[in-house]
Amino acid sequence: MRYLICVLLWAVAAIAAAALDGAWRGSLDLGRAQLAVVLNFSKDAQGNDVCTFDSPDQGVYGLATKVNVLTEDSVALEVAMAGIKVHGRIVGERIEGVFVQGRAQLPLVLERQQPEAAVDLPYQVTDIEIPSDGAVLAGTLCMPANPCALVVMVSGSGPQNRDEELMGHRPFAVLADSLARAGIASIRYDDRGVAHSTGNFAAATTDTFALDAQRVVEYGRTLFAGKVGLIGHSEGGYIAYQLAAEGAVDFAVAIAGPAVPCREIILDQNRYSLQAAGLSEDQISTALAIVNEALDVIAAGGTPDLDAIAGERAAQLPEPLMTSLRASSQASTTPWVRSFVQLDAAPYLRAVKCPLMAIFGTLDTQVRSAVNYPRVKELCPSAHAVEYTGLNHLMQHATTGAVSEYGQIAETMAPEVIADIAAFIRMQ
């Protein structure tokens, strides 16, 4: 069960599940470990009910979910790309059912997660909509009295809502609140095709998301006459470099933004995962060589045949790993992946035209500080680059930095990071 769920395509499937609106969370008992499962039911901008499937402990979010049955007391779901089926009975605030993947059939009880209670805030909160290249981006404007600046928040890779919500945390909501209390206005928004935003997420690339961010910055300038900047996390950090180089913003903050070529990021992430899975160095080297060759095919516009690429090397790897690699390679030929494997922030970092703050955590296992932090300092000496000891990819105080640890940490974002970001913006 180590390779239970593969990271595949992200999409949103229309269903009829109004009565289930909200997040439903449960866990699978794998014997030595518990694996969290979340079903997210909501409405899209057209009023259609939608659902996505998350496996937070594995960093998997927004998998397309088809609903085969939905009545007042029963539901049957299918995540075709991962070979997953979930069926059960709706009993009040619980779904009592079974999780099926391959030969595995595990009991699964999901409980509705209660929304947080509304509180009075010392700043104005407004729902907004911004048109962008055939999509309408739905977002939230936080406007304190007499703000000193306005920032646009850009999320990381994968389908993200405006709060960049994952594993029980809402980093952008926490950051927006803290910035507003420090006199800094902000706009955060749902990715195109996600939650209340329209558009086709599956057809988008990093360039598409950069254009969306620029449109939101332009919208922000119609609301605020002062300096307008951008805070980007992970892939959003790459976009922060890009817009800073293009002169589209007055300042930029990149949180764990990839500074080395993105292909290296992918290989580095795979290396960490394989090490955590207990593979030998020879097996890891073999697997990474296969992945690298598959990336060559993907970047060239093809669909890799993992068995043909691996050849005799497949015998050196555990069969569950090969199965996972096959599934991932077939699903990793989206426009976003083809584009992402060719990205390199170097030209943007060399051409930054505004104040830039670049933040990294020493326990980040997704965009490792050890290679990305020095590259920012090398390519953009004027940047205010900061490396925080003991922080992970979400800028949480962590023990290992593993993705599975994110949801186990009570802290959403380290206070010192939030304070430093606010101080940097107030200085501009």
C-alpha positions as CSV (number, residue, x, y, z in Angstrom):
1,M,0.0,0.0,0.0
2,R,3.1,2.3,0.0
3,Y,2.3,3.5,-3.5
4,L,-1.5,3.6,-3.0
5,I,-2.3,6.7,-4.9
6,C,-0.3,8.3,-7.8
7,V,-0.2,12.0,-8.5
8,L,-2.2,12.4,-11.7
9,L,-4.3,14.9,-13.5
10,W,-6.1,17.7,-11.8
11,A,-9.6,18.6,-12.9
12,V,-13.1,19.3,-11.6
13,A,-16.1,17.1,-12.5
14,A,-19.7,18.4,-12.5
15,I,-22.1,16.4,-10.3
16,A,-25.4,16.8,-8.4
17,A,-24.5,16.9,-4.8
18,A,-25.8,20.1,-3.3
19,A,-26.7,18.4,0.0
20,L,-23.1,17.4,0.5
21,D,-21.5,20.9,0.1
22,G,-18.3,21.2,2.0
23,A,-15.3,19.0,2.9
24,W,-15.8,15.4,4.1
25,R,-12.8,13.9,5.7
26,G,-11.9,10.4,6.8
27,S,-8.8,8.1,6.9
28,L,-7.8,4.7,5.6
29,D,-6.3,2.2,8.0
30,L,-3.2,0.8,6.3
31,G,-2.0,-1.1,9.3
32,R,1.2,0.8,10.1
33,A,-0.1,4.2,9.0
34,Q,-3.3,6.2,8.5
35,L,-3.9,7.8,5.1
36,A,-6.3,10.8,5.1
37,V,-9.0,11.1,2.4
38,V,-11.0,14.2,1.7
39,L,-14.0,14.7,-0.7
40,N,-14.7,18.4,-1.5
41,F,-18.2,19.2,-2.6
42,S,-19.1,22.8,-3.8
43,K,-20.7,24.8,-6.6
44,D,-18.9,26.3,-9.5
45,A,-19.5,29.8,-11.0
46,Q,-22.5,28.4,-13.0
47,G,-24.2,27.0,-10.0
48,N,-23.3,23.4,-10.9
49,D,-22.3,21.1,-8.1
50,V,-18.6,19.9,-8.3
51,C,-16.4,17.5,-6.3
52,T,-12.7,16.8,-6.0
53,F,-10.7,14.1,-4.3
54,D,-7.7,14.8,-2.0
55,S,-5.1,12.6,-0.5
56,P,-3.5,15.2,1.8
57,D,-0.9,12.9,3.3
58,Q,0.6,12.3,-0.2
59,G,0.2,15.9,-1.3
60,V,-2.5,15.0,-3.9
61,Y,-5.3,17.5,-4.4
62,G,-8.2,18.1,-6.8
63,L,-8.4,14.7,-8.6
64,A,-11.3,14.6,-11.0
65,T,-14.2,12.7,-9.4
66,K,-17.1,11.2,-11.3
67,V,-20.3,10.6,-9.3
68,N,-22.0,7.4,-10.5
69,V,-24.8,7.4,-7.9
70,L,-26.1,10.2,-5.7
71,T,-29.4,10.0,-3.8
72,E,-30.6,11.3,-0.5
73,D,-28.9,8.5,1.4
74,S,-26.3,7.0,-1.0
75,V,-23.3,8.1,-3.0
76,A,-20.9,6.3,-5.3
77,L,-17.8,8.0,-6.7
78,E,-15.0,7.1,-9.1
79,V,-11.6,8.7,-9.5
80,A,-10.8,7.0,-12.8
81,M,-7.3,8.3,-13.3
82,A,-6.2,6.6,-10.0
83,G,-8.4,3.6,-10.3
84,I,-10.3,4.5,-7.1
85,K,-13.9,3.9,-6.2
86,V,-15.7,5.0,-3.1
87,H,-19.3,4.1,-2.3
88,G,-21.3,4.4,0.9
89,R,-24.4,5.5,2.7
90,I,-25.1,9.1,3.8
91,V,-26.0,9.0,7.5
92,G,-26.5,12.5,8.8
93,E,-23.1,14.2,8.9
94,R,-21.2,10.9,8.0
95,I,-20.6,8.9,4.8
96,E,-20.1,5.3,5.9
97,G,-18.6,3.4,3.0
98,V,-15.8,1.5,1.3
99,F,-12.7,2.6,-0.5
100,V,-11.6,0.4,-3.4
101,Q,-8.4,0.5,-5.4
102,G,-7.3,-2.5,-7.4
103,R,-7.7,-5.5,-5.1
104,A,-7.7,-3.4,-1.9
105,Q,-11.1,-2.8,-0.3
106,L,-10.9,-0.8,2.9
107,P,-13.6,0.6,5.2
108,L,-13.9,4.4,5.0
109,V,-16.0,6.7,7.2
110,L,-16.0,10.4,6.1
111,E,-17.3,13.2,8.4
112,R,-18.4,16.6,7.3
113,Q,-15.9,19.3,8.4
114,Q,-17.6,22.2,10.1
115,P,-16.9,25.6,8.6
116,E,-15.2,28.2,10.8
117,A,-17.5,30.7,12.5
118,A,-17.5,34.2,11.2
119,V,-15.8,36.9,13.3
120,D,-15.8,40.6,13.2
121,L,-12.7,41.9,11.4
122,P,-10.9,45.3,11.6
123,Y,-10.8,45.6,7.8
124,Q,-13.2,45.3,4.9
125,V,-13.7,42.0,3.1
126,T,-15.3,42.0,-0.4
127,D,-15.9,39.3,-2.9
128,I,-14.6,40.3,-6.4
129,E,-14.5,38.9,-9.9
130,I,-11.7,39.7,-12.5
131,P,-11.9,38.7,-16.2
132,S,-8.8,37.1,-17.6
133,D,-8.3,35.5,-21.0
134,G,-11.7,33.8,-21.3
135,A,-12.0,33.1,-17.5
136,V,-13.5,34.9,-14.6
137,L,-11.3,34.8,-11.5
138,A,-13.3,34.9,-8.2
139,G,-11.5,36.3,-5.3
140,T,-11.4,38.1,-2.0
141,L,-10.3,41.7,-1.4
142,C,-9.1,42.5,2.1
143,M,-8.9,46.3,2.5
144,P,-7.8,47.9,5.7
145,A,-8.2,51.6,6.3
146,N,-5.5,53.7,4.6
147,P,-3.4,50.8,3.3
148,C,0.3,51.4,2.6
149,A,0.3,48.8,-0.3
150,L,-1.7,46.1,-2.0
151,V,-0.5,42.6,-2.8
152,V,-1.8,39.9,-5.0
153,M,-1.3,36.3,-3.8
154,V,-0.5,33.6,-6.4
155,S,-0.7,29.9,-5.3
156,G,1.5,27.0,-6.0
157,S,1.0,24.2,-8.6
158,G,-2.2,22.1,-8.8
159,P,-5.8,23.4,-8.5
160,Q,-5.9,25.8,-5.5
161,N,-8.6,27.8,-4.1
162,R,-8.0,31.4,-3.0
163,D,-6.9,30.3,0.5
164,E,-4.4,27.8,-0.9
165,E,-6.2,25.4,1.3
166,L,-4.5,22.0,2.1
167,M,-4.3,19.6,4.9
168,G,-6.5,21.6,7.2
169,H,-4.5,24.8,6.6
170,R,-5.3,28.0,4.8
171,P,-2.0,29.8,4.3
172,F,-3.2,32.6,2.2
173,A,-6.2,33.3,4.5
174,V,-3.9,33.5,7.5
175,L,-1.4,35.7,5.6
176,A,-4.1,38.0,4.2
177,D,-5.5,38.5,7.7
178,S,-2.1,39.3,9.2
179,L,-1.2,41.7,6.4
180,A,-4.5,43.5,6.7
181,R,-3.9,44.1,10.4
182,A,-0.5,45.5,9.4
183,G,-2.1,48.0,7.0
184,I,-1.5,46.0,3.8
185,A,-4.4,45.3,1.4
186,S,-4.5,42.0,-0.5
187,I,-6.3,40.1,-3.2
188,R,-6.3,36.3,-3.3
189,Y,-8.3,34.3,-5.8
190,D,-9.4,30.8,-6.9
191,D,-7.3,29.4,-9.7
192,R,-9.1,29.3,-13.1
193,G,-11.6,26.4,-13.2
194,V,-11.4,25.9,-9.4
195,A,-14.1,26.7,-6.8
196,H,-15.9,29.9,-7.9
197,S,-13.6,30.8,-10.8
198,T,-14.4,29.8,-14.4
199,G,-12.0,28.6,-17.1
200,N,-10.3,25.4,-18.0
201,F,-7.6,24.5,-15.4
202,A,-6.5,21.4,-17.3
203,A,-5.6,23.4,-20.4
204,A,-3.6,26.0,-18.5
205,T,0.2,26.4,-18.2
206,T,2.4,28.4,-16.0
207,D,2.3,31.2,-18.6
208,T,-1.5,31.1,-18.3
209,F,-1.3,31.5,-14.5
210,A,1.2,34.3,-14.9
211,L,-1.2,36.1,-17.2
212,D,-4.0,35.6,-14.7
213,A,-1.8,37.1,-12.0
214,Q,-1.0,40.1,-14.1
215,R,-4.7,40.7,-14.8
216,V,-5.4,40.6,-11.1
217,V,-2.5,43.0,-10.5
218,E,-4.0,45.3,-13.1
219,Y,-7.4,45.1,-11.4
220,G,-5.7,45.9,-8.1
221,R,-4.3,49.1,-9.6
222,T,-7.9,50.2,-10.3
223,L,-8.7,49.9,-6.6
224,F,-5.5,51.3,-5.1
225,A,-3.3,54.2,-6.3
226,G,-0.3,53.2,-4.3
227,K,2.3,50.4,-4.8
228,V,0.9,47.1,-5.9
229,G,3.0,43.9,-5.6
230,L,2.8,40.2,-5.6
231,I,3.3,37.3,-3.2
232,G,3.8,34.0,-4.8
233,H,4.2,30.5,-3.3
234,S,6.1,27.7,-5.0
235,E,5.0,27.9,-8.7
236,G,3.6,31.3,-7.7
237,G,7.1,32.2,-6.6
238,Y,8.3,31.5,-10.1
239,I,5.6,33.8,-11.4
240,A,6.7,36.4,-8.8
241,Y,10.2,36.3,-10.5
242,Q,8.6,36.6,-13.9
243,L,6.3,39.6,-13.2
244,A,9.2,41.3,-11.3
245,A,11.3,41.0,-14.4
246,E,8.6,42.2,-16.7
247,G,8.0,45.4,-14.7
248,A,4.4,44.4,-13.9
249,V,4.7,44.9,-10.1
250,D,6.2,47.4,-7.8
251,F,7.6,44.7,-5.5
252,A,7.5,40.9,-5.2
253,V,7.8,38.2,-2.5
254,A,8.6,34.7,-3.6
255,I,8.0,32.0,-1.0
256,A,9.8,28.8,-2.0
257,G,9.9,29.8,-5.6
258,P,12.0,27.4,-7.8
259,A,15.1,29.2,-8.9
260,V,16.8,26.2,-10.5
261,P,15.4,24.6,-13.7
262,C,12.0,23.0,-13.0
263,R,13.1,19.7,-14.4
264,E,15.7,19.6,-11.5
265,I,12.9,20.4,-9.1
266,I,10.9,17.4,-10.3
267,L,13.9,15.0,-10.1
268,D,14.8,16.4,-6.7
269,Q,11.3,15.8,-5.4
270,N,11.4,12.2,-6.8
271,R,14.7,11.5,-5.2
272,Y,13.4,12.6,-1.8
273,S,10.3,10.5,-2.2
274,L,12.3,7.4,-3.2
275,Q,14.7,7.9,-0.3
276,A,11.7,8.2,2.1
277,A,10.3,5.0,0.6
278,G,13.4,3.1,1.6
279,L,14.9,2.4,-1.9
280,S,18.6,1.7,-2.2
281,E,20.9,4.3,-3.9
282,D,21.2,2.0,-7.0
283,Q,17.4,1.8,-7.3
284,I,17.0,5.5,-6.8
285,S,19.6,6.2,-9.5
286,T,17.8,3.8,-11.9
287,A,14.4,5.2,-11.2
288,L,15.6,8.8,-11.7
289,A,17.3,7.9,-14.9
290,I,14.0,6.5,-16.2
291,V,12.0,9.5,-15.0
292,N,14.5,11.8,-16.7
293,E,14.2,10.0,-20.0
294,A,10.4,10.1,-19.7
295,L,10.6,13.9,-19.1
296,D,12.6,14.2,-22.4
297,V,9.7,12.5,-24.2
298,I,7.1,14.7,-22.4
299,A,9.0,17.9,-23.2
300,A,9.2,16.9,-26.8
301,G,5.4,16.6,-27.0
302,G,5.2,12.8,-26.8
303,T,3.7,10.3,-24.4
304,P,6.3,8.2,-22.7
305,D,6.1,4.4,-22.8
306,L,7.6,3.6,-19.4
307,D,8.1,-0.1,-20.1
308,A,10.0,0.7,-23.3
309,I,12.1,3.4,-21.6
310,A,12.9,1.2,-18.6
311,G,13.6,-2.0,-20.5
312,E,15.6,-4.4,-18.5
313,R,16.0,-1.8,-15.8
314,A,12.4,-2.4,-14.7
315,A,13.5,-5.6,-13.0
316,Q,15.7,-3.6,-10.6
317,L,12.7,-1.7,-9.2
318,P,9.7,-2.8,-7.0
319,E,6.7,-3.5,-9.1
320,P,4.5,-1.1,-7.2
321,L,6.9,1.7,-8.1
322,M,6.8,0.7,-11.8
323,T,3.0,0.7,-11.7
324,S,3.1,4.1,-10.1
325,L,5.6,5.4,-12.7
326,R,3.5,4.0,-15.6
327,A,0.3,5.7,-14.3
328,S,2.1,9.0,-13.6
329,S,3.8,9.1,-17.0
330,Q,0.5,8.6,-18.9
331,A,-1.2,11.3,-16.8
332,S,1.7,13.7,-17.0
333,T,1.3,14.8,-20.6
334,T,-0.9,17.8,-19.8
335,P,-0.1,21.2,-21.3
336,W,1.0,22.3,-17.8
337,V,3.5,19.5,-17.3
338,R,4.9,19.8,-20.9
339,S,5.6,23.5,-20.2
340,F,6.7,23.1,-16.6
341,V,9.6,20.7,-17.3
342,Q,11.1,23.3,-19.6
343,L,10.9,26.3,-17.3
344,D,14.0,28.0,-15.8
345,A,13.7,31.2,-13.7
346,A,17.3,32.3,-14.5
347,P,16.4,34.8,-17.2
348,Y,13.8,36.4,-15.0
349,L,16.0,36.5,-11.9
350,R,18.7,38.3,-13.9
351,A,16.3,40.9,-15.1
352,V,14.3,41.7,-11.9
353,K,13.3,45.4,-12.1
354,C,11.8,45.9,-8.6
355,P,12.5,45.0,-4.9
356,L,12.4,41.2,-4.5
357,M,12.2,39.2,-1.3
358,A,12.9,35.5,-1.8
359,I,12.1,33.1,1.1
360,F,13.3,29.6,1.7
361,G,13.1,27.0,4.5
362,T,15.9,24.6,5.2
363,L,13.5,21.7,5.7
364,D,11.6,22.3,2.4
365,T,11.6,18.9,0.6
366,Q,9.7,20.2,-2.5
367,V,11.8,23.3,-3.4
368,R,15.1,22.7,-1.5
369,S,16.7,25.7,0.0
370,A,20.2,24.2,-0.4
371,V,20.1,24.6,-4.2
372,N,17.5,27.4,-4.8
373,Y,18.5,29.9,-2.2
374,P,22.2,30.3,-3.4
375,R,20.9,30.5,-7.0
376,V,18.7,33.5,-6.2
377,K,21.7,35.2,-4.5
378,E,23.9,34.4,-7.5
379,L,21.4,35.5,-10.3
380,C,19.8,38.4,-8.4
381,P,22.3,39.9,-5.9
382,S,19.9,42.8,-5.2
383,A,17.3,40.4,-3.9
384,H,16.5,40.2,-0.2
385,A,17.0,36.5,0.1
386,V,16.2,34.9,3.4
387,E,16.8,31.3,4.5
388,Y,14.8,30.2,7.6
389,T,16.2,27.3,9.6
390,G,13.8,24.5,10.4
391,L,10.9,25.6,8.1
392,N,9.2,23.5,5.5
393,H,7.6,24.2,2.1
394,L,4.6,25.9,3.8
395,M,6.9,27.9,6.1
396,Q,5.9,25.9,9.1
397,H,8.3,24.9,11.9
398,A,8.8,21.3,11.1
399,T,10.6,18.2,12.2
400,T,11.3,16.4,8.9
401,G,9.8,18.6,6.2
402,A,7.9,15.7,4.6
403,V,4.6,16.5,2.9
404,S,2.9,14.0,5.2
405,E,3.9,16.2,8.1
406,Y,2.1,19.4,7.0
407,G,-1.3,18.4,8.4
408,Q,0.2,17.2,11.7
409,I,1.5,20.7,12.5
410,A,-0.8,23.1,14.2
411,E,1.0,26.2,12.9
412,T,-0.1,27.4,9.4
413,M,2.8,29.8,8.8
414,A,5.7,30.8,11.0
415,P,5.0,34.2,12.7
416,E,8.5,35.4,11.9
417,V,8.0,34.8,8.2
418,I,4.7,36.8,8.2
419,A,6.3,39.6,10.2
420,D,9.3,39.8,7.9
421,I,7.0,39.8,4.8
422,A,4.9,42.7,6.3
423,A,8.1,44.6,7.2
424,F,9.5,44.2,3.7
425,I,6.3,45.4,2.0
426,R,6.0,48.4,4.4
427,M,9.5,49.5,3.4
428,Q,8.6,49.8,-0.3
